[in-house]
Amino acid sequence: MGQAREPHAGWTFLTNHSRVLAAIAEDRTTRVRDIAVRCRLTERAVQKIIADLEEGGYLTHVREGRSNVYRIAPGTLLRHPADAPATVAELLAILAHHESARPSPARDHDST
């Protein structure tokens, strides 16, 4: 466990940080293991990214029982000066729109 499936070589348009943030935005109680599978990263990489996001003020978490509940700071500005004055909420809105336009795997298999 903890190994990324189908590793990708080369560059991509989205960073792993944005992928992890989008996974958390979709489910505030998601587990590191589930984020790793969704983002095709190792659990260790996801833990590091979450720590980066918390250190940068983009994310906080509270412990509820054996689980973490994450809170995203939607008004936080994106880090790169070329992205100014875009916020985390704006980035997540774009990613959510992209996800809603993507056919689900279940629908792909229904059309025979």
ROSE-4610 file (N, C-alpha, C; in Angstrom, 1 decimal, always signed):
// ROSE-4610
residu = [M/M/M/G/G/G/Q/Q/Q/A/A/A/R/R/R/E/E/E/P/P/P/H/H/H/A/A/A/G/G/G/W/W/W/T/T/T/F/F/F/L/L/L/T/T/T/N/N/N/H/H/H/S/S/S/R/R/R/V/V/V/L/L/L/A/A/A/A/A/A/I/I/I/A/A/A/E/E/E/D/D/D/R/R/R/T/T/T/T/T/T/R/R/R/V/V/V/R/R/R/D/D/D/I/I/I/A/A/A/V/V/V/R/R/R/C/C/C/R/R/R/L/L/L/T/T/T/E/E/E/R/R/R/A/A/A/V/V/V/Q/Q/Q/K/K/K/I/I/I/I/I/I/A/A/A/D/D/D/L/L/L/E/E/E/E/E/E/G/G/G/G/G/G/Y/Y/Y/L/L/L/T/T/T/H/H/H/V/V/V/R/R/R/E/E/E/G/G/G/R/R/R/S/S/S/N/N/N/V/V/V/Y/Y/Y/R/R/R/I/I/I/A/A/A/P/P/P/G/G/G/T/T/T/L/L/L/L/L/L/R/R/R/H/H/H/P/P/P/A/A/A/D/D/D/A/A/A/P/P/P/A/A/A/T/T/T/V/V/V/A/A/A/E/E/E/L/L/L/L/L/L/A/A/A/I/I/I/L/L/L/A/A/A/H/H/H/H/H/H/E/E/E/S/S/S/A/A/A/R/R/R/P/P/P/S/S/S/P/P/P/A/A/A/R/R/R/D/D/D/H/H/H/D/D/D/S/S/S/T/T/T]
num = [1/1/1/2/2/2/3/3/3/4/4/4/5/5/5/6/6/6/7/7/7/8/8/8/9/9/9/10/10/10/11/11/11/12/12/12/13/13/13/14/14/14/15/15/15/16/16/16/17/17/17/18/18/18/19/19/19/20/20/20/21/21/21/22/22/22/23/23/23/24/24/24/25/25/25/26/26/26/27/27/27/28/28/28/29/29/29/30/30/30/31/31/31/32/32/32/33/33/33/34/34/34/35/35/35/36/36/36/37/37/37/38/38/38/39/39/39/40/40/40/41/41/41/42/42/42/43/43/43/44/44/44/45/45/45/46/46/46/47/47/47/48/48/48/49/49/49/50/50/50/51/51/51/52/52/52/53/53/53/54/54/54/55/55/55/56/56/56/57/57/57/58/58/58/59/59/59/60/60/60/61/61/61/62/62/62/63/63/63/64/64/64/65/65/65/66/66/66/67/67/67/68/68/68/69/69/69/70/70/70/71/71/71/72/72/72/73/73/73/74/74/74/75/75/75/76/76/76/77/77/77/78/78/78/79/79/79/80/80/80/81/81/81/82/82/82/83/83/83/84/84/84/85/85/85/86/86/86/87/87/87/88/88/88/89/89/89/90/90/90/91/91/91/92/92/92/93/93/93/94/94/94/95/95/95/96/96/96/97/97/97/98/98/98/99/99/99/100/100/100/101/101/101/102/102/102/103/103/103/104/104/104/105/105/105/106/106/106/107/107/107/108/108/108/109/109/109/110/110/110/111/111/111/112/112/112]
x = [+0.8/+0.0/+0.9/+0.2/+0.9/+1.7/+1.6/+2.4/+1.4/+1.9/+1.1/+0.9/-0.3/-0.6/-0.2/+0.1/+0.4/+1.2/+2.5/+3.2/+3.3/+3.4/+3.4/+4.7/+5.3/+6.6/+6.3/+7.0/+6.9/+6.0/+5.8/+5.1/+3.6/+2.9/+1.4/+0.9/-0.3/-0.9/-1.2/-1.6/-1.9/-0.8/-0.6/+0.4/-0.2/+0.6/+0.1/-0.6/-0.1/-0.7/-2.2/-2.4/-3.8/-4.6/-4.1/-4.9/-5.3/-4.4/-4.7/-5.7/-5.5/-6.5/-7.9/-8.0/-9.3/-9.9/-9.1/-9.6/-10.2/-9.5/-10.0/-11.2/-11.3/-12.5/-13.7/-13.5/-14.6/-15.1/-14.2/-14.6/-13.7/-14.2/-13.4/-12.9/-13.5/-13.1/-12.4/-11.9/-11.3/-10.0/-9.6/-8.4/-7.2/-6.0/-4.8/-4.7/-5.0/-4.9/-5.8/-7.0/-7.9/-7.5/-6.9/-6.3/-5.2/-4.3/-3.2/-3.7/-4.7/-5.2/-5.8/-6.6/-7.2/-6.2/-5.1/-4.1/-3.0/-3.0/-1.9/-0.6/-0.6/+0.6/+0.8/+1.9/+2.1/+1.5/+1.2/+0.6/+1.6/+2.9/+3.9/+3.9/+3.8/+3.8/+2.5/+1.4/+0.2/+0.3/+0.9/+1.2/+2.0/+3.1/+4.0/+3.2/+2.4/+1.7/+0.7/+0.0/-0.9/-0.2/+1.0/+1.8/+2.2/+2.6/+2.9/+1.7/+0.5/-0.7/-1.1/-0.9/-1.2/-0.2/+1.1/+2.1/+1.9/+1.4/+1.1/-0.2/-1.0/-2.2/-3.4/-3.3/-4.4/-5.3/-4.9/-5.6/-5.3/-6.3/-6.2/-6.9/-6.6/-7.4/-7.6/-8.7/-9.0/-9.2/-8.8/-8.9/-10.3/-11.1/-12.4/-12.3/-12.1/-12.0/-10.7/-10.8/-9.6/-9.4/-10.2/-10.2/-9.8/-9.3/-9.1/-10.3/-10.6/-11.6/-10.8/-10.8/-10.0/-10.9/-10.3/-10.9/-10.0/-10.5/-9.8/-10.1/-9.0/-9.1/-9.4/-10.7/-11.0/-10.5/-10.4/-9.9/-8.4/-7.7/-6.2/-5.8/-4.9/-4.4/-3.5/-3.5/-2.6/-1.1/-0.2/+1.2/+2.0/+1.8/+2.6/+2.1/+3.0/+2.6/+1.8/+2.0/+1.3/-0.2/-0.5/-1.9/-2.7/-2.0/-2.7/-3.8/-4.8/-5.3/-6.2/-6.0/-6.8/-6.7/-7.9/-7.9/-8.1/-7.9/-8.1/-9.5/-10.5/-11.9/-12.1/-11.4/-11.6/-10.9/-9.8/-9.1/-10.0/-10.5/-11.4/-12.6/-13.2/-14.4/-14.0/-12.9/-12.5/-12.3/-11.6/-11.4/-12.7/-13.6/-14.9/-15.7/-15.7/-16.3/-15.8/-14.4/-13.8/-14.2/-14.3/-14.7/-16.1/-17.0/-18.4/-18.7/-17.8/-17.9/-17.3/-16.5/-15.9/-16.9/-16.9/-17.8/-17.3/-18.3/-17.9/-17.5/-16.6/-16.3/-17.5/-18.5/-19.7/-20.4/-20.5/-21.3/-20.5/-19.2/-18.4/-18.7/-18.9/-19.1/-20.6/-21.5/-22.9/-23.2/-22.5/-22.7/-22.1/-22.8/-22.3/-23.0]
y = [-1.2/+0.0/+1.2/+2.4/+3.6/+3.9/+3.0/+3.2/+3.8/+4.8/+5.4/+4.5/+4.4/+3.6/+4.4/+3.7/+4.3/+5.6/+5.6/+6.8/+7.5/+8.8/+9.7/+10.3/+10.3/+11.0/+12.2/+13.3/+14.5/+15.5/+16.6/+17.7/+17.6/+18.2/+18.3/+19.7/+20.0/+21.3/+21.6/+20.6/+20.8/+20.3/+20.9/+20.4/+19.4/+18.6/+17.7/+18.4/+19.6/+20.4/+20.8/+21.2/+21.5/+20.3/+19.1/+17.9/+17.5/+17.6/+17.2/+18.2/+19.5/+20.5/+20.2/+19.9/+19.6/+18.3/+17.3/+16.1/+16.4/+17.3/+17.7/+18.5/+19.4/+20.3/+19.4/+18.3/+17.4/+16.7/+16.3/+15.6/+16.0/+16.8/+17.4/+16.3/+15.1/+14.1/+12.9/+13.2/+12.1/+11.7/+10.5/+10.0/+10.2/+10.3/+10.4/+9.3/+8.1/+6.9/+7.1/+7.7/+7.9/+9.0/+10.0/+11.1/+10.6/+9.7/+9.2/+8.4/+7.6/+6.8/+7.7/+8.6/+9.5/+10.3/+10.8/+11.7/+10.9/+9.6/+8.7/+9.1/+9.3/+9.7/+8.7/+8.7/+7.9/+8.6/+7.9/+8.5/+9.4/+9.1/+10.0/+11.3/+11.3/+12.5/+13.4/+12.7/+13.4/+14.1/+13.4/+13.9/+15.2/+15.1/+16.3/+17.5/+17.2/+18.2/+18.9/+18.1/+18.6/+19.5/+19.1/+19.9/+21.2/+21.2/+22.4/+23.3/+22.8/+23.6/+24.2/+23.4/+24.0/+25.1/+24.8/+25.8/+27.1/+27.0/+28.2/+28.9/+28.3/+29.0/+28.6/+27.6/+27.3/+26.2/+25.6/+24.5/+24.3/+23.9/+23.5/+22.2/+21.6/+20.4/+20.3/+19.6/+19.2/+17.7/+17.2/+15.7/+15.5/+14.6/+14.2/+12.7/+12.2/+10.7/+10.3/+9.3/+8.8/+9.5/+10.4/+11.1/+12.5/+13.0/+14.5/+15.1/+16.3/+17.1/+18.3/+18.5/+19.6/+20.8/+22.0/+23.3/+24.0/+24.4/+25.2/+26.6/+27.4/+28.9/+29.5/+29.6/+29.9/+31.3/+32.3/+33.6/+33.8/+32.7/+32.8/+33.0/+33.9/+34.1/+33.0/+32.7/+31.7/+32.3/+31.4/+31.8/+32.5/+32.1/+32.7/+34.1/+35.1/+36.4/+36.5/+35.7/+35.7/+35.3/+34.6/+34.2/+35.3/+36.3/+37.4/+38.0/+38.4/+38.2/+37.0/+35.9/+34.7/+34.1/+33.6/+32.9/+31.4/+30.7/+29.3/+28.9/+29.7/+29.4/+29.5/+30.4/+30.5/+29.3/+28.9/+27.7/+26.5/+26.3/+25.2/+25.2/+26.3/+26.4/+26.0/+26.3/+25.9/+24.4/+23.8/+22.4/+21.6/+22.2/+21.5/+21.5/+22.6/+22.6/+21.6/+21.5/+20.4/+19.0/+18.8/+17.4/+17.1/+18.1/+17.9/+17.7/+18.2/+18.0/+16.6/+16.0/+14.7/+13.6/+12.7/+11.5/+10.7/+10.1/+9.2/+7.9/+7.1/+5.8/+4.9/+5.0/+4.2/+4.4/+5.7/+6.0/+5.5/+5.5/+5.1/+3.6/+2.8/+1.4/+1.1/+2.0/+1.7/+1.8/+2.5/+2.6/+1.5/+0.5/-0.7/-0.8]
z = [+0.0/+0.0/+0.0/-0.3/-0.3/-1.5/-2.5/-3.8/-4.8/-5.6/-6.6/-7.7/-8.3/-9.4/-10.7/-11.7/-13.0/-12.9/-12.6/-12.4/-13.8/-13.7/-14.8/-15.0/-16.2/-16.4/-17.3/-17.0/-17.8/-17.0/-17.7/-17.0/-17.1/-16.3/-16.3/-16.1/-16.4/-16.2/-14.7/-14.0/-12.6/-11.7/-10.6/-9.6/-8.7/-8.0/-7.0/-5.9/-5.6/-4.5/-4.9/-6.1/-6.5/-6.6/-6.9/-7.0/-5.6/-4.6/-3.2/-2.7/-2.9/-2.4/-3.0/-4.3/-4.9/-4.3/-4.0/-3.3/-2.0/-1.2/+0.1/+0.0/-1.0/-1.2/-1.5/-2.2/-2.5/-1.3/-0.4/+0.8/+2.0/+2.9/+4.0/+4.9/+4.9/+5.8/+5.1/+3.9/+3.2/+3.9/+3.7/+4.3/+3.4/+4.0/+3.2/+2.2/+2.6/+1.7/+0.5/+0.7/-0.4/-1.4/-0.8/-1.6/-2.4/-1.8/-2.6/-3.8/-3.6/-4.7/-5.8/-5.4/-6.3/-7.1/-6.4/-7.1/-7.7/-7.5/-7.9/-7.4/-6.0/-5.3/-4.2/-3.5/-2.3/-1.1/-0.1/+1.1/+1.7/+1.7/+2.2/+1.5/+0.1/-0.7/-0.3/-0.1/+0.3/+1.6/+2.6/+3.9/+3.8/+3.0/+2.8/+2.2/+1.2/+0.5/+1.5/+2.3/+3.3/+4.3/+4.7/+5.6/+4.9/+3.6/+2.9/+2.8/+2.5/+2.4/+3.8/+4.9/+6.2/+6.5/+6.3/+6.5/+5.7/+4.5/+3.7/+4.0/+5.0/+5.4/+4.5/+3.6/+2.7/+3.3/+4.4/+4.9/+6.4/+7.1/+8.6/+8.7/+9.8/+10.2/+11.7/+12.0/+13.4/+13.5/+14.6/+14.8/+15.4/+14.7/+15.3/+15.4/+16.6/+16.8/+16.1/+15.2/+14.5/+13.2/+12.9/+11.5/+11.6/+10.5/+10.3/+9.6/+10.0/+9.2/+8.8/+7.4/+6.9/+6.6/+6.7/+6.4/+5.5/+4.3/+3.3/+3.6/+3.5/+3.6/+2.2/+1.8/+0.4/-0.1/+0.8/+0.4/+0.3/+0.5/+0.5/-1.0/-1.2/-2.6/-3.0/-4.3/-4.9/-4.8/-4.7/-4.4/-5.5/-6.7/-7.8/-8.2/-8.3/-8.6/-9.9/-10.9/-12.1/-12.0/-10.9/-10.6/-9.8/-9.4/-8.6/-9.4/-8.8/-7.4/-7.2/-7.9/-7.8/-6.5/-6.0/-4.7/-4.8/-3.7/-3.7/-4.1/-3.7/-4.0/-5.6/-6.2/-7.7/-8.4/-7.9/-8.4/-8.2/-7.1/-6.8/-7.6/-7.9/-8.7/-10.2/-10.7/-12.0/-12.0/-11.0/-10.9/-10.8/-10.0/-9.8/-11.1/-11.8/-13.1/-14.1/-14.1/-14.9/-14.5/-13.2/-12.7/-13.1/-13.0/-13.3/-14.8/-15.6/-17.1/-17.5/-16.7/-17.0/-16.8/-17.8/-17.7/-16.6/-15.8/-14.7/-15.3/-14.6/-15.1/-15.2/-14.3/-14.4/-15.7/-16.1/-17.3/-18.5/-18.5/-19.6/-19.9/-18.9/-19.1/-19.4/-19.2/-19.4/-20.9/-21.7/-23.1/-23.9/-24.2/-25.0/-26.3]
